[in-house]
Amino acid sequence: MYAWQLHASLPKNTHPTGEKVWEEVLKWEKVELPPLSPGYARVRLLASALNRRDLWIGLGLYPGIRYPAILGSDGCGEVVEVNAPSAQQWIGQKVILNPSLYWGDDERVQSERYEILGMPSRGTFAEYVDVPVENLHLVPSHLTEVEAAAVPLAGLTAYRATFVQGGLKAGEKVFIPGIGGGVALWALQLAVAAGAEVWVASSSESKIATAVQLGAAGGILYTQEGWVQTLLEKAGHFHLIVDGIGGEVFPSYLHLIAPGGRIVVYGATRGNPPMIDLRRLFWKQAHIIGSTMGSPKDFAALLAFIEKTKLRPHVETILPLQAFPAALMQLWTGSQMGKIVLEHSQR
Ligand SMILES: NC(=O)c1ccc[n+]([C@@H]2O[C@H](COP(=O)([O-])OP(=O)(O)OC[C@H]3O[C@@H](n4cnc5c(N)ncnc54)[C@H](OP(=O)(O)O)[C@@H]3O)[C@@H](O)[C@H]2O)c1
């Protein structure tokens, strides 16, 4: 098969602002397909989508990178082969792939063997991908192949952070900072569909406007002086904050959270917070909760929720698979809001 194969990360301090910078390290090339392992299915990919993780690996800023690597955690395709006698019914089915591999039996936390699809295992920026049979799911009936590819990693992370770890209920008030992020946008759509009142923060007026179109009650520019006070005046305190930002923004959550509220952390784009006001934390009886990806049960629940609410992911850009380096560049600029999806044309 042919695949985009990463042979090394970009040299340090290279800004991926031109497609040419990827030429030396990222190649569209022929890769041997090994015999299918027992318990696995082979999927011919119809569409895949990017996540920030793909860029971090390309830049060498991700733990445990192994080369050569075929990246890509999100995919939708058609099952062409199954090496499991009891699962032959999957052959010919259109599927969406759960990118959480080897979660294990404990709903509370992933196993030590846990991996995300697409490095070290071969990922979805390729003609074919092999996944364990239990990671296959039918595509929600109202979604196109492109929309289905936009669901897995960000949708799963947002679902667990918002509902499983965050325990969101209809009528609660939620704050989601950095709404330009893929997970944040999914959290917004899921929380709105669940009947919550959602407020967002962004560096961009137009991203706030898009969030409002998608059902947010309102938003605030976090670049604006005094934004925390302004947000409190507009919205009041929040029952739940779903955060992938961290850094210098994090201490403000202890002002914004309601007594007894929950702050769920799934990322730290801005690094660790400079300091946390522990007195405010314990006086408010607030909870800080970690969340990562999701279990097989979470993925099935996400798909059932999407099916029931007929939710559609916000896809901003559709490119051919051949344009993967250009898509990485677009992700780097941070100008997009919503998923970048790659269409695979080999049919
Ligand atoms: N734990 C997991 O399972 C998991 C899964 C996926 C991602 N993650 C992590 O979660 C984080 C977000 O990932 P992502 O791919 O969804 O988003 P992303 O594409 O990394 O976007 C991050 C967003 O953060 C916002 N931001 C940056 N600086 C900010 C600041 N000072 N204050 C408020 N917002 C700020 C920006 O929003 P605006 O454009 O709106 O300004 C930006 O679009 C990353 O750190 C990622 O590694 C974790």
Ligand as a Chemical Component Dictionary entry (heavy atoms), coordinates in Angstrom:
data_LIG
# 
_chem_comp.id                   LIG 
_chem_comp.type                 NON-POLYMER 
_chem_comp.pdbx_formal_charge   0 
_chem_comp.three_letter_code    LIG 
# 
loop_
_chem_comp_atom.comp_id 
_chem_comp_atom.atom_id 
_chem_comp_atom.alt_atom_id 
_chem_comp_atom.type_symbol 
_chem_comp_atom.charge 
_chem_comp_atom.model_Cartn_x 
_chem_comp_atom.model_Cartn_y 
_chem_comp_atom.model_Cartn_z 
_chem_comp_atom.pdbx_ordinal 
LIG N1  N1  N 0  -5.847 14.041 27.189 1  
LIG C1  C1  C 0  -6.214 13.706 25.969 2  
LIG O1  O1  O 0  -6.708 12.621 25.712 3  
LIG C2  C2  C 0  -6.076 14.722 24.888 4  
LIG C3  C3  C 0  -6.684 14.503 23.644 5  
LIG C4  C4  C 0  -6.604 15.494 22.683 6  
LIG C5  C5  C 0  -5.890 16.663 22.955 7  
LIG N2  N2  N 1  -5.262 16.807 24.155 8  
LIG C6  C6  C 0  -4.540 18.041 24.484 9  
LIG O2  O2  O 0  -5.515 19.055 24.629 10 
LIG C7  C7  C 0  -4.995 20.307 24.182 11 
LIG C8  C8  C 0  -5.915 20.902 23.139 12 
LIG O3  O3  O 0  -5.831 20.131 21.986 13 
LIG P1  P1  P 0  -6.740 20.411 20.734 14 
LIG O4  O4  O 0  -6.159 19.642 19.609 15 
LIG O5  O5  O -1 -8.148 20.218 21.061 16 
LIG O6  O6  O 0  -6.610 21.952 20.558 17 
LIG P2  P2  P 0  -5.485 22.812 19.829 18 
LIG O7  O7  O 0  -5.684 22.665 18.379 19 
LIG O8  O8  O 0  -4.170 22.521 20.459 20 
LIG O9  O9  O 0  -5.987 24.278 20.201 21 
LIG C9  C9  C 0  -5.698 24.848 21.366 22 
LIG C10 C10 C 0  -6.493 26.141 21.481 23 
LIG O10 O10 O 0  -6.059 26.667 22.680 24 
LIG C11 C11 C 0  -6.412 28.016 22.707 25 
LIG N3  N3  N 0  -5.440 28.788 23.494 26 
LIG C12 C12 C 0  -4.136 28.937 23.289 27 
LIG N4  N4  N 0  -3.636 29.767 24.230 28 
LIG C13 C13 C 0  -4.668 30.097 25.037 29 
LIG C14 C14 C 0  -4.808 30.917 26.181 30 
LIG N5  N5  N 0  -3.792 31.594 26.699 31 
LIG N6  N6  N 0  -6.018 31.029 26.761 32 
LIG C15 C15 C 0  -7.080 30.369 26.272 33 
LIG N7  N7  N 0  -7.012 29.602 25.184 34 
LIG C16 C16 C 0  -5.824 29.474 24.581 35 
LIG C17 C17 C 0  -6.540 28.477 21.294 36 
LIG O11 O11 O 0  -7.910 28.788 21.163 37 
LIG P3  P3  P 0  -8.432 29.985 20.300 38 
LIG O12 O12 O 0  -7.997 29.695 18.907 39 
LIG O13 O13 O 0  -9.896 29.893 20.490 40 
LIG O14 O14 O 0  -7.833 31.223 20.862 41 
LIG C18 C18 C 0  -6.194 27.222 20.472 42 
LIG O15 O15 O 0  -6.988 27.121 19.329 43 
LIG C19 C19 C 0  -3.596 20.044 23.679 44 
LIG O16 O16 O 0  -2.705 20.350 24.727 45 
LIG C20 C20 C 0  -3.616 18.556 23.405 46 
LIG O17 O17 O 0  -2.324 17.988 23.510 47 
LIG C21 C21 C 0  -5.361 15.879 25.119 48 
# 
loop_
_chem_comp_bond.comp_id 
_chem_comp_bond.atom_id_1 
_chem_comp_bond.atom_id_2 
_chem_comp_bond.value_order 
_chem_comp_bond.pdbx_ordinal 
LIG N1  C1  SING 1  
LIG C1  O1  DOUB 2  
LIG C1  C2  SING 3  
LIG C2  C3  SING 4  
LIG C2  C21 DOUB 5  
LIG C3  C4  DOUB 6  
LIG C4  C5  SING 7  
LIG C5  N2  DOUB 8  
LIG N2  C6  SING 9  
LIG N2  C21 SING 10 
LIG C6  O2  SING 11 
LIG C6  C20 SING 12 
LIG O2  C7  SING 13 
LIG C7  C8  SING 14 
LIG C7  C19 SING 15 
LIG C8  O3  SING 16 
LIG O3  P1  SING 17 
LIG P1  O4  DOUB 18 
LIG P1  O5  SING 19 
LIG P1  O6  SING 20 
LIG O6  P2  SING 21 
LIG P2  O7  DOUB 22 
LIG P2  O8  SING 23 
LIG P2  O9  SING 24 
LIG O9  C9  SING 25 
LIG C9  C10 SING 26 
LIG C10 O10 SING 27 
LIG C10 C18 SING 28 
LIG O10 C11 SING 29 
LIG C11 N3  SING 30 
LIG C11 C17 SING 31 
LIG N3  C12 SING 32 
LIG N3  C16 SING 33 
LIG C12 N4  DOUB 34 
LIG N4  C13 SING 35 
LIG C13 C14 SING 36 
LIG C13 C16 DOUB 37 
LIG C14 N5  SING 38 
LIG C14 N6  DOUB 39 
LIG N6  C15 SING 40 
LIG C15 N7  DOUB 41 
LIG N7  C16 SING 42 
LIG C17 O11 SING 43 
LIG C17 C18 SING 44 
LIG O11 P3  SING 45 
LIG P3  O12 DOUB 46 
LIG P3  O13 SING 47 
LIG P3  O14 SING 48 
LIG C18 O15 SING 49 
LIG C19 O16 SING 50 
LIG C19 C20 SING 51 
LIG C20 O17 SING 52 
# 
